[in-house]
Amino acid sequence: MDVYDAITKRKTVYSFLDKEVSEDIILKLIDSAVRSPTAGGIREYEFIIVTNADVKSEISKVSLTPHIDSAPLIVIIICDKSKMDAVFDEEDSETFCVENAALAIENLLLMASSYGLGSAWIATLQQEEIKKLLAIPEKYKVRGIIPIGYIKEDGEVKTGGPKVDLSRIVHIEKFNSNAD
Ligand SMILES: Cc1cc2nc3c(=O)[nH]c(=O)nc-3n(C[C@H](O)[C@H](O)[C@H](O)COP(=O)(O)O)c2cc1C
């Protein structure tokens, strides 16, 4: 599947088939995530891979998004901002942590899509609860909970992405009023 196909097929899903994601694919997803650009070449994020049913069930509760434990795999991305703080001022450090994680997550979601896998990026979560649950050290911040799996077609999905009218948001040569 080419990149554009992976992009257009990606959609947020919450219901998954009871079908394992192979270790090879999991490794490929993570490998793709860490190939995204990073501010200052600093890769301050790490991943926790969860496949245990009991742990997934607990994660589902603290993610504030019910039922994601149907995913065979949940990836948690965590960030150690102190690595960024060592190089950038406070404002840039905070921004770059968010941006680095976002790019890594998008790579991961698109790679998942290329394998026919569905996913969701869940950022609304109970920070302290999930850290406690997964024994994540204090200095880390959880940036996302990402359930991944083969899509249950009659299950819950999001929009699949809005159909954007490009003529409303693209300006040629200078800002113009074609958006009104
Ligand atoms: C930064 C960010 C945070 C998100 N947080 C959540 C979340 O907490 N819970 C959730 O169900 N979906 C979350 N999403 C997924 C969006 O709701 C979803 O991408 C959007 O509705 C568009 O649907 P699509 O991904 O199918 O195009 C998040 C997406 C982004 C980019």
The ligand as a Tripos MOL2 file, in Angstrom:
@<TRIPOS>MOLECULE
LIG
   31    33     1     0     0
SMALL
NO_CHARGES

@<TRIPOS>ATOM
      1 C1         -4.2450   15.1710   19.6530 C.3       1 LIG1
      2 C2         -5.3820   14.2020   19.5270 C.ar      1 LIG1
      3 C3         -6.0250   13.7690   20.6660 C.ar      1 LIG1
      4 C4         -7.0660   12.8430   20.5610 C.ar      1 LIG1
      5 N1         -7.6340   12.3850   21.7110 N.ar      1 LIG1
      6 C5         -8.6530   11.5260   21.6220 C.ar      1 LIG1
      7 C6         -9.2490   11.0240   22.8180 C.ar      1 LIG1
      8 O1         -8.8540   11.3650   23.9190 O.2       1 LIG1
      9 N2        -10.2630   10.1490   22.6950 N.ar      1 LIG1
     10 C7        -10.7170    9.7400   21.4830 C.ar      1 LIG1
     11 O2        -11.6580    8.9400   21.4370 O.2       1 LIG1
     12 N3        -10.1610   10.1770   20.3220 N.ar      1 LIG1
     13 C8         -9.1490   11.0600   20.3560 C.ar      1 LIG1
     14 N4         -8.5570   11.5000   19.2150 N.ar      1 LIG1
     15 C9         -9.0360   11.0090   17.8970 C.3       1 LIG1
     16 C10        -9.9370   12.0250   17.2120 C.3       1 LIG1
     17 O3        -11.1780   12.1250   17.8890 O.3       1 LIG1
     18 C11       -10.1300   11.6130   15.7380 C.3       1 LIG1
     19 O4         -8.8860   11.5850   15.1020 O.3       1 LIG1
     20 C12       -11.0670   12.5810   15.0180 C.3       1 LIG1
     21 O5        -12.3830   12.4480   15.4960 O.3       1 LIG1
     22 C13       -11.1000   12.3840   13.4970 C.3       1 LIG1
     23 O6        -11.4260   11.0580   13.1600 O.3       1 LIG1
     24 P1        -10.4450   10.1990   12.2510 P.3       1 LIG1
     25 O7         -9.1920    9.9440   13.0670 O.co2     1 LIG1
     26 O8        -11.1960    8.9390   11.9540 O.co2     1 LIG1
     27 O9        -10.1290   10.9960   11.0370 O.co2     1 LIG1
     28 C14        -7.5040   12.3980   19.2860 C.ar      1 LIG1
     29 C15        -6.8440   12.8450   18.1400 C.ar      1 LIG1
     30 C16        -5.7890   13.7250   18.2580 C.ar      1 LIG1
     31 C17        -5.0640   14.1740   17.0080 C.3       1 LIG1
@<TRIPOS>BOND
     1     1     2 1
     2     2     3 ar
     3     2    30 ar
     4     3     4 ar
     5     4     5 ar
     6     4    28 ar
     7     5     6 ar
     8     6     7 ar
     9     6    13 1
    10     7     8 2
    11     7     9 ar
    12     9    10 ar
    13    10    11 2
    14    10    12 ar
    15    12    13 ar
    16    13    14 ar
    17    14    15 1
    18    14    28 ar
    19    15    16 1
    20    16    17 1
    21    16    18 1
    22    18    19 1
    23    18    20 1
    24    20    21 1
    25    20    22 1
    26    22    23 1
    27    23    24 1
    28    24    25 2
    29    24    26 1
    30    24    27 1
    31    28    29 ar
    32    29    30 ar
    33    30    31 1
@<TRIPOS>SUBSTRUCTURE
     1 LIG1         1 GROUP 0 **** ****
